[in-house]
Amino acid sequence: MPLVEQVRADLDTAPVSPKLRALLRIAGVVRQDGRSVTPALVAAARAEGATDVEVHDTVLIAAAFSMFNRYVDGLGTFAPNDPHRYAAIAPAIVASGYSAGD
């Protein structure tokens, strides 16, 4: 979580590779409006070593999570604000998945 918080606070100074930084910039744009991904953003990612597959996957994952978030928000689903709540339930999800059981 510390790295995630660093990236969220300031992508430009977060300790991630230049390639990941460029891909995260694309993801951030997709989050706002996928049509705003420019050839310059893609070229910057390629210049840092990103492949077409990595750019594609970045756009796909960012778009999917944007849709999931809108879906969950639209249903008024409760989501804890405290990250420790997620850490506490993670072992159960790892062991059993998201199913509540049989």
C-alpha positions, 0 to 999 in steps of 0.5 A: 500500500505505501507504493500505491499511495505514493503513486496516487499522491504524485506519479512523477516522483513515485518510485516506479519505472518510466515504462510503468509511469507512462502506462499509468498516465494512459490509465489515468486518461482512460479513467476520465475519458477513453477518447482522450488517449492521444498518439503522444501518450502511446508514443511516450509509453512505447519510447519507455519500452511498452509493447502494443500488448501492454498499451492495449492491456492498460487501456482494457484494465483501466476501462474495465475498472472504470465500468466496474466502479460505475456499476458498483456506485450505481447500485449504491454498494457499500464500500469501506473507506478504511483500507485496513478493512480490506486488508482484514478480509483479504485472507478469506478472499484468497482462501475461498474467493468472493463466494459467500460459501455454499 
